[in-house]
Amino acid sequence: MPMTPTHALVPIAAALAFSDRPVPWRIVAAAAFAAALPDADWVLHHFFRVSDSSIYSHRGAAHSLFAALAAGMIAASLHRYLKVRPLTAGVVVTAAMASHGVLDMLTDSGRGVAYLWPVNSIRLFADWRPLHSGPVHKAHLLADSFGRLSSELQQLILPMFGLAIAIRLCRMAVARHRGSRQR
């Protein structure tokens, strides 16, 4: 599964790709936090001994679209603090948190994701699972982290930021072209 910090990079890459003007850092930080937040269910699973079969275990309810929508509504209510419009806050935070479950469904190991909870508790994987993800062993946590980081740099982080930069450059070229045609 992607490491928690990798999830947090998704909204940062999206801001790089799609923002036309400087983005308030508070909304980017809130979106990055929301994108990483579903992995907090790990705490329930490991420290409070929540059963693997529980919907509240890892990749359960916290990874669902419902949880993402709830976080988006909270963000919309905090829009003044985030320095954006309510709809912007809600959509950005919802999309960031929803991206977590999608990335986890694209992995080739681990458990499925309860993405449709509470409508359906079935745990889903995508039909196409290109992201390699080995298990993390507590005894080798540091070594596993370095190996996983290297793998994620190649599989996710570098391609994600490369795509973000390409989108940004294309958008700038189109804007320049439109500007020169209007003169």
C-alpha positions in Angstrom: 0.0 0.0 0.0 1.2 3.5 -0.5 2.9 5.0 2.5 0.9 7.7 4.4 3.2 10.6 3.2 2.7 9.5 -0.4 -1.0 10.0 0.0 -0.4 13.5 1.3 1.5 14.4 -1.8 -1.5 13.9 -4.1 -3.2 17.2 -3.4 0.1 19.0 -3.5 0.7 17.6 -7.1 -2.9 18.6 -8.0 -2.4 22.1 -6.7 0.8 22.3 -8.9 -1.1 21.1 -11.9 -4.4 22.9 -11.7 -3.9 26.2 -9.8 -3.8 29.4 -11.8 -2.8 31.6 -9.0 -1.1 31.1 -5.6 -3.1 28.6 -3.6 -3.7 29.4 0.1 -1.4 27.1 2.0 -4.1 26.3 4.5 -6.3 24.5 1.9 -3.3 22.6 0.6 -2.3 21.6 4.1 -5.9 20.6 4.9 -6.1 18.5 1.7 -2.8 16.8 2.4 -3.9 16.0 5.9 -7.2 14.6 4.7 -5.5 12.5 2.0 -3.3 10.9 4.7 -6.1 10.7 7.4 -7.7 7.3 6.5 -4.5 5.6 7.7 -5.4 6.7 11.2 -7.5 3.5 11.3 -4.2 1.7 11.8 -4.3 3.1 15.4 -7.6 1.4 16.0 -6.5 -1.8 14.5 -3.1 -2.1 16.2 -3.5 -0.4 19.6 -7.1 -1.1 20.4 -7.0 -4.6 18.9 -9.9 -4.0 16.5 -10.5 -7.3 14.7 -9.3 -7.7 11.1 -12.9 -8.5 10.1 -14.3 -5.3 11.6 -15.4 -2.5 9.2 -13.3 -0.2 11.5 -10.1 -2.1 10.9 -7.5 -0.9 8.4 -8.8 0.0 4.9 -12.3 0.0 6.3 -14.8 2.8 7.0 -12.1 5.5 7.2 -11.2 4.7 3.6 -14.7 5.2 2.3 -16.3 7.8 0.1 -18.7 8.5 3.0 -15.7 9.4 5.3 -14.3 11.6 2.5 -17.7 13.4 2.1 -17.9 14.0 5.8 -14.4 15.5 5.9 -15.3 17.7 2.9 -18.4 19.0 4.8 -16.2 19.8 7.8 -13.8 21.6 5.5 -16.6 23.5 3.9 -17.7 24.7 7.3 -14.2 25.9 8.0 -13.8 27.6 4.7 -13.0 31.0 6.2 -10.1 29.6 8.1 -8.9 27.8 4.9 -9.2 31.1 3.0 -11.3 29.6 0.1 -15.0 29.4 -0.8 -17.1 26.7 1.0 -17.6 24.7 -2.2 -13.8 24.8 -3.0 -13.0 23.7 0.5 -15.5 20.8 0.4 -14.6 19.6 -3.1 -10.8 19.8 -2.6 -10.8 18.0 0.8 -13.3 15.4 -0.4 -11.3 14.6 -3.5 -8.0 14.5 -1.6 -9.4 12.1 1.0 -11.2 10.0 -1.6 -7.9 9.6 -3.5 -6.5 7.6 -0.6 -8.9 4.7 -1.1 -8.4 4.8 -4.9 -4.6 4.5 -4.5 -5.0 1.7 -2.0 -7.3 -0.2 -4.4 -4.6 0.0 -7.0 -2.1 -2.0 -4.9 -1.4 -5.7 -5.5 -1.4 -6.8 -1.9 -3.1 -6.2 1.5 -6.8 -6.1 2.1 -9.4 -4.6 -0.1 -10.9 -1.2 0.6 -14.4 -0.6 2.0 -14.8 2.3 -0.4 -18.6 2.1 -0.6 -19.3 1.9 3.1 -22.0 2.4 4.6 -23.9 1.4 1.5 -21.9 -1.8 1.1 -19.3 -3.2 3.4 -17.6 -5.3 0.7 -13.8 -4.6 0.4 -12.8 -3.7 -3.2 -9.7 -3.9 -5.3 -9.4 -2.3 -8.7 -9.3 -4.7 -11.7 -5.9 -3.1 -12.6 -3.5 -3.1 -9.7 -0.2 -1.7 -10.9 1.2 -0.6 -7.6 3.5 -3.2 -5.9 3.2 -3.3 -2.2 4.9 -5.7 0.0 3.9 -6.4 3.6 5.4 -4.3 6.4 7.0 -6.2 9.2 7.5 -4.6 12.6 10.9 -6.1 13.0 12.1 -4.6 9.7 10.1 -1.4 9.8 13.0 1.0 9.0 14.5 -1.2 6.2 11.0 -1.8 4.8 10.3 1.9 4.8 13.4 2.7 2.7 12.6 0.0 0.2 9.0 1.1 0.0 10.0 4.7 -0.4 12.3 3.8 -3.3 9.5 1.8 -4.9 7.0 4.6 -4.4 9.3 7.2 -5.9 9.5 5.2 -9.1 5.8 4.0 -9.2 3.9 7.0 -7.8 5.8 10.2 -6.7 8.0 10.9 -9.7 5.3 10.0 -12.3 2.7 12.0 -10.3 4.8 15.2 -10.1 6.0 14.7 -13.7 2.4 14.6 -14.9 1.5 17.6 -12.7 4.4 19.6 -14.3 3.4 18.5 -17.8 -0.3 19.5 -17.2 0.9 22.9 -15.8 3.2 23.5 -18.8 0.4 22.6 -21.2 -2.1 24.9 -19.4 0.5 27.7 -19.6 1.1 27.1 -23.3 -2.6 27.1 -24.0 -3.1 30.3 -22.0 -0.2 32.0 -23.8 -1.6 30.9 -27.2 -5.1 32.3 -26.3 -3.5 35.5 -25.2 -1.5 35.9 -28.4 -4.7 35.2 -30.5 -6.7 37.9 -28.7 -4.2 40.7 -29.5 
